[in-house]
Amino acid sequence: MKYIPLIWKNLWRRKLRTLFTLLSILASFATYALLSAVDVGFSSGVDVAGADRLVTIHKVSLIQPLPITYLEKIKAVKGIEAVSYANWFGGIYKDPKNWFGQMAVDPETFLDLYPEYLLPEDEKKEWLANRSGVIIGRQLADRFGFKVGDKIPIQATIYRKPDGSSLWEFTVSGIFEGAKKGTDTSSLYFRYDYLNEGMGGRLGFVGWYILRIADPAQADAVGDRVDALFANSPAETKTQTEKAFAQSFADQVGNVGAIVRAVLVAVFFTMLLVAGNTMAQAVRERTSELAVLKTLGFSHGKVLGLVLAESCVIGVIGGGLGLLVAEVAIIPMVGKALGGFLPIFFLPTKDLLVGVALIFLFGIVAGLPPAAQAMRLRIVDALRRV
């Protein structure tokens, strides 16, 4: 602790150089935090997917429907505890840019299969009692200012009523929260029976089935049994884990994780060169002072530690501020702007901890070459340069 004033004075010997170095490190770690949030946004749903849930879709494509009659057959498959279903609606709320997910579901089984959606009991009862009722996620409610009891008119793009009308009106029965931060609360869920009745009772199909299995280790075997039931039928199925299902959507935009890592490697390599050069210059400028310290009895290890400490301090200040600015200002601002496109947008705790570890690693790696140079410095050679 007694060397802190010495380290601090050495850092601010060249104020402008130190300031620009801090700003560069700040920008690097703010970029790291932002790209981590982007990675989370594109892989939303993958990390929070239920290990005990499978999804059954049409073998050809998700947009191909499956008969509602498959429900009872799937329920009878060994290893399945519960089954629900959902159907994409794809309507427009006021303006096409106001995009958000809208799914018709079976209310009695849907919430049972998704315990991460936390809905108050009274609001759940209201949803079950109201044919035109919907439940919406907290993020969607905050985005448009929806409250329980509000009417939400949605213009259908797929499902027109028998009279030719495409306007569907829903009433907000409840607003659900996410059990944890990564839970997507940006969607709207309404009753499948309301959609079916609005279509004159002639719907007869669903978009996909959600299955809860007794043993996640048997996911592949259970999926194979389900698909075997409908092999060679007009609507063959493909059953996979919910995580694989969510990952398939993330992969449609490419391997975002690999792109993020490549950008970060380039950024950090550049910053290592900048910070390393800054520390090397600082050591060269203080050659005579280092010689005096050694003359006064400072050991090689102590000189090494002082230079490394300078590098770590500048890394901690710059990197810490970068993570803080990203967490408090940049990520919330960008997340709000991308709310309809990337509903899940935040810096995960594990990435924050990795960022903290990178700060110290950055400080050590950037400061090690000049610190080693200072440690090897001979007093006679140093004083001769004065």
C-alpha positions in Angstrom: 0.0 0.0 0.0 2.9 2.4 0.7 3.9 2.4 -2.9 0.5 3.5 -4.2 1.4 7.2 -4.3 4.5 6.4 -6.3 2.6 4.3 -8.8 -0.1 7.0 -9.1 2.4 9.8 -9.7 4.2 7.7 -12.4 1.0 7.0 -14.2 0.1 10.7 -14.5 3.6 11.9 -15.4 2.3 12.2 -19.0 -1.3 13.1 -18.3 -2.5 13.3 -22.0 -0.8 9.9 -22.9 -2.3 8.2 -19.9 -5.8 9.7 -20.6 -5.8 8.5 -24.2 -4.6 5.0 -23.1 -7.4 4.9 -20.5 -10.0 5.9 -23.2 -8.7 3.2 -25.6 -9.0 0.5 -22.9 -12.4 1.8 -21.9 -13.6 1.6 -25.5 -12.2 -1.9 -25.8 -14.0 -3.3 -22.7 -17.2 -1.4 -23.5 -17.1 -3.1 -27.0 -16.6 -6.4 -25.3 -19.7 -5.9 -23.1 -21.8 -4.7 -26.0 -20.8 -7.6 -28.2 -21.5 -10.1 -25.4 -25.0 -8.6 -25.1 -25.4 -9.0 -28.9 -24.4 -12.6 -28.6 -27.1 -13.1 -25.9 -29.7 -11.4 -28.1 -29.1 -13.6 -31.1 -29.0 -16.8 -29.0 -32.0 -15.8 -26.9 -33.9 -18.8 -25.7 -31.0 -21.2 -26.1 -29.6 -20.9 -22.6 -33.0 -20.8 -20.9 -34.5 -23.7 -22.9 -36.0 -26.4 -20.7 -33.9 -29.5 -20.6 -37.0 -31.6 -20.2 -38.9 -30.1 -23.1 -39.1 -31.3 -26.7 -40.6 -29.5 -29.7 -42.4 -31.4 -32.5 -42.7 -29.6 -35.8 -43.5 -30.6 -39.4 -40.6 -32.5 -40.9 -40.5 -30.3 -44.0 -40.7 -26.8 -42.3 -41.9 -25.0 -39.3 -44.4 -23.1 -41.4 -46.1 -26.4 -42.3 -48.9 -27.1 -39.8 -49.6 -30.4 -38.0 -53.1 -31.9 -37.4 -54.6 -31.3 -34.0 -55.5 -35.0 -34.0 -51.8 -35.8 -33.3 -52.3 -34.5 -29.7 -53.8 -37.7 -28.2 -51.3 -40.0 -30.1 -48.4 -38.0 -28.8 -49.8 -38.1 -25.2 -49.7 -41.9 -25.3 -46.0 -42.1 -26.2 -43.9 -43.7 -23.5 -41.7 -41.2 -21.6 -44.0 -38.1 -22.1 -45.5 -36.5 -19.1 -47.4 -33.6 -20.6 -48.2 -32.1 -24.0 -49.2 -28.6 -25.1 -49.4 -26.9 -28.5 -49.0 -23.5 -30.1 -49.7 -21.8 -33.3 -48.1 -18.7 -34.8 -50.5 -15.8 -35.5 -48.4 -13.1 -37.2 -50.7 -10.1 -36.9 -49.9 -6.4 -36.9 -50.5 -4.0 -34.0 -51.1 -0.5 -35.4 -48.0 -0.5 -37.6 -45.8 -3.3 -39.1 -42.7 -1.9 -37.3 -44.4 -2.8 -34.0 -43.4 -6.4 -34.3 -43.7 -8.9 -31.5 -44.5 -12.6 -31.2 -48.1 -13.6 -31.0 -49.0 -17.3 -30.4 -52.3 -19.1 -29.9 -51.8 -21.7 -27.2 -53.8 -24.1 -25.0 -54.1 -22.1 -21.8 -54.7 -25.1 -19.5 -51.4 -26.8 -20.4 -49.2 -24.0 -21.6 -48.3 -22.4 -18.3 -47.7 -25.9 -16.8 -45.0 -26.6 -19.3 -43.4 -23.1 -18.9 -42.9 -22.6 -15.2 -40.4 -19.8 -16.0 -43.4 -17.6 -16.9 -44.6 -16.2 -13.6 -48.3 -15.2 -13.7 -50.4 -14.2 -10.6 -53.1 -16.7 -9.8 -55.9 -14.3 -10.2 -54.7 -13.2 -13.6 -54.4 -16.9 -14.6 -58.0 -17.5 -13.6 -59.1 -14.4 -15.6 -57.3 -15.8 -18.7 -59.0 -19.1 -18.3 -62.4 -17.5 -18.0 -62.1 -14.9 -20.8 -62.2 -16.3 -24.3 -60.6 -13.3 -25.9 -58.1 -12.8 -23.1 -54.3 -12.7 -23.6 -51.3 -12.8 -21.3 -48.3 -10.7 -22.3 -44.7 -10.5 -21.0 -43.5 -7.7 -18.8 -41.1 -6.3 -21.5 -44.0 -6.1 -24.1 -46.2 -4.4 -21.5 -43.6 -1.8 -20.7 -42.8 -1.3 -24.4 -46.4 -0.3 -25.3 -47.7 0.7 -21.9 -50.2 -2.2 -21.8 -52.1 -2.8 -18.5 -54.5 -5.5 -17.4 -57.9 -4.8 -18.9 -56.6 -3.0 -22.0 -57.9 -3.9 -25.4 -55.4 -4.8 -28.0 -56.6 -4.7 -31.7 -54.4 -6.8 -34.0 -54.8 -6.9 -37.8 -54.3 -10.5 -39.0 -52.1 -11.2 -41.9 -52.9 -14.9 -42.1 -56.1 -15.7 -40.3 -59.3 -14.1 -41.7 -62.7 -14.7 -40.2 -65.5 -16.3 -42.3 -67.0 -12.9 -42.8 -63.8 -11.6 -44.4 -62.7 -9.5 -41.4 -59.1 -9.6 -40.4 -59.4 -7.6 -37.2 -59.0 -9.5 -33.9 -59.5 -7.8 -30.6 -57.9 -9.1 -27.4 -58.2 -8.2 -23.7 -55.1 -8.2 -21.5 -55.9 -10.7 -18.7 -52.5 -10.8 -17.2 -48.9 -9.8 -17.4 -46.2 -12.4 -16.7 -42.7 -11.9 -15.4 -39.6 -14.0 -16.1 -38.3 -16.3 -13.5 -34.8 -15.3 -14.4 -33.1 -12.5 -16.4 -32.7 -14.5 -19.7 -36.5 -15.3 -19.9 -38.1 -13.8 -23.0 -41.1 -11.7 -21.8 -41.7 -9.9 -25.1 -44.5 -12.0 -26.5 -48.3 -12.3 -26.4 -50.1 -15.5 -25.9 -53.9 -16.0 -26.5 -56.3 -18.9 -26.4 -56.2 -21.4 -29.3 -60.0 -22.0 -28.9 -60.6 -18.3 -29.5 -58.7 -18.5 -32.8 -60.5 -21.7 -33.7 -63.9 -20.2 -33.0 -63.1 -17.1 -34.9 -62.2 -19.2 -37.9 -65.6 -20.9 -37.7 -64.3 -24.0 -35.9 -62.5 -25.2 -39.0 -58.9 -24.7 -38.0 -58.0 -28.3 -37.3 -54.2 -27.8 -37.1 -51.4 -26.4 -34.9 -48.0 -25.0 -35.6 -46.0 -27.2 -33.2 -46.3 -29.4 -30.1 -44.4 -28.9 -26.9 -43.6 -32.1 -24.9 -42.4 -32.5 -21.4 -40.5 -35.7 -20.8 -39.8 -37.6 -17.6 -36.1 -38.1 -18.3 -34.1 -35.5 -20.2 -31.4 -38.2 -20.9 -34.0 -40.1 -23.0 -34.8 -37.1 -25.2 -33.5 -38.6 -28.4 -35.3 -41.9 -27.8 -38.6 -40.2 -27.0 -38.3 -38.0 -30.0 -37.6 -41.0 -32.3 -40.7 -42.7 -30.9 -42.9 -39.7 -31.6 -41.5 -39.3 -35.2 -42.0 -43.1 -35.8 -45.7 -42.6 -35.1 -46.2 -40.4 -38.1 -43.6 -41.8 -40.5 -45.0 -42.0 -44.1 -48.0 -39.9 -43.2 -49.0 -36.8 -45.1 -47.6 -34.7 -42.2 -44.4 -36.4 -40.9 -42.8 -34.9 -37.9 -39.4 -33.8 -36.6 -38.9 -33.9 -32.8 -35.9 -32.3 -31.1 -34.9 -30.7 -27.8 -36.2 -27.2 -27.2 -32.5 -26.1 -27.0 -31.8 -27.5 -30.4 -35.0 -25.9 -31.7 -34.0 -22.5 -30.3 -30.4 -22.9 -31.6 -31.7 -23.5 -35.1 -33.2 -20.0 -35.1 -30.0 -18.5 -33.8 -28.0 -20.3 -36.5 -30.1 -18.7 -39.3 -28.1 -15.5 -38.9 -24.8 -17.3 -38.7 -22.4 -18.2 -35.9 -22.7 -14.9 -34.0 -20.6 -16.2 -31.2 -17.7 -16.9 -33.5 -18.0 -13.5 -35.1 -18.0 -11.8 -31.7 -14.9 -13.7 -30.5 -13.1 -12.8 -33.7 -13.8 -9.1 -33.3 -12.8 -9.2 -29.6 -9.5 -10.9 -30.4 -8.7 -8.2 -32.9 -9.7 -5.4 -30.5 -7.7 -6.8 -27.6 -4.6 -7.5 -29.7 -4.6 -3.9 -30.8 -5.0 -2.7 -27.3 -2.2 -4.9 -26.0 0.1 -3.2 -28.5 -1.1 0.3 -27.5 -0.9 -0.3 -23.7 2.4 -2.2 -24.1 4.0 0.6 -26.1 2.7 3.1 -23.5 4.3 1.2 -20.6 7.6 0.7 -22.6 7.8 4.4 -23.2 7.2 5.1 -19.5 10.0 2.7 -18.5 12.4 4.3 -21.0 11.7 7.8 -19.7 12.4 6.7 -16.1 15.6 4.7 -16.7 17.6 6.9 -14.4 15.0 6.8 -11.7 14.8 3.0 -11.8 18.6 2.9 -11.4 18.3 5.1 -8.3 15.6 2.9 -6.8 17.9 -0.1 -7.3 20.8 1.8 -5.8 18.6 2.5 -2.7 18.1 -1.2 -2.3 15.0 -2.0 -4.3 15.2 -5.6 -5.5 14.7 -6.9 -9.0 11.4 -8.4 -8.0 10.2 -5.1 -6.4 11.0 -3.1 -9.5 9.2 -5.7 -11.6 6.2 -5.5 -9.3 6.0 -1.7 -9.4 6.0 -1.6 -13.2 3.4 -4.4 -13.4 1.3 -2.6 -10.8 1.2 0.5 -13.0 0.0 -1.6 -15.9 -2.6 -3.3 -13.9 -3.9 -0.1 -12.4 -4.4 1.6 -15.7 -6.1 -1.7 -17.0 -8.4 -1.8 -14.0 -9.4 1.8 -14.3 -9.9 1.8 -18.0 -11.5 -1.7 -18.2 -13.6 -1.2 -15.1 -15.0 2.1 -16.5 -15.6 0.4 -19.8 -17.7 -2.4 -18.3 -19.5 0.1 -16.1 -20.4 2.5 -18.9 -21.6 -0.4 -21.1 -23.7 -1.9 -18.3 -25.3 1.4 -17.1 -25.6 3.3 -20.3 -24.7 1.7 -23.6 -26.4 -1.7 -23.3 -29.7 -0.3 -22.0 -29.8 2.4 -24.7 -29.0 -0.1 -27.5 -31.3 -2.7 -26.0 -34.2 -0.2 -26.0 -33.5 0.7 -29.6 -33.5 -3.0 -30.6 -36.4 -4.0 -28.4 -38.5 -5.3 -31.2 -35.6 -7.1 -32.9 -33.6 -8.4 -30.0 -35.9 -8.6 -27.0 -33.3 -10.2 -24.7 -30.3 -7.9 -24.5 -28.1 -7.7 -21.4 -24.6 -8.5 -20.2 -24.7 -11.9 -18.5 -23.0 -12.3 -15.1 -20.6 -15.0 -16.5 -19.5 -12.6 -19.3 -19.1 -9.8 -16.7 -16.8 -12.0 -14.6 -14.9 -13.0 -17.7 -14.5 -9.3 -18.5 -13.1 -8.7 -15.0 -10.6 -11.6 -15.4 -9.6 -10.2 -18.8 -8.9 -6.8 -17.2 -6.2 -8.3 -14.9 -4.9 -10.5 -17.7 -4.7 -7.5 -20.0 -2.7 -5.5 -17.3 -0.2 -8.3 -16.7 0.4 -9.2 -20.4 0.7 -5.5 -21.4 3.0 -4.7 -18.6 5.2 -7.8 -18.4 7.7 -7.0 -21.3 8.5 -3.4 -20.0 8.5 -4.8 -16.4 11.0 -7.5 -17.3 13.1 -4.9 -19.1 13.1 -2.7 -15.9 14.0 -5.7 -13.8 17.0 -6.6 -15.9 18.3 -3.0 -16.0 21.8 -2.7 -14.7 22.6 0.4 -12.5 25.8 1.3 -14.3 24.2 1.0 -17.7 21.2 3.1 -16.6 23.3 5.9 -15.1 25.5 6.0 -18.2 22.4 7.0 -20.3 21.7 10.0 -18.2 
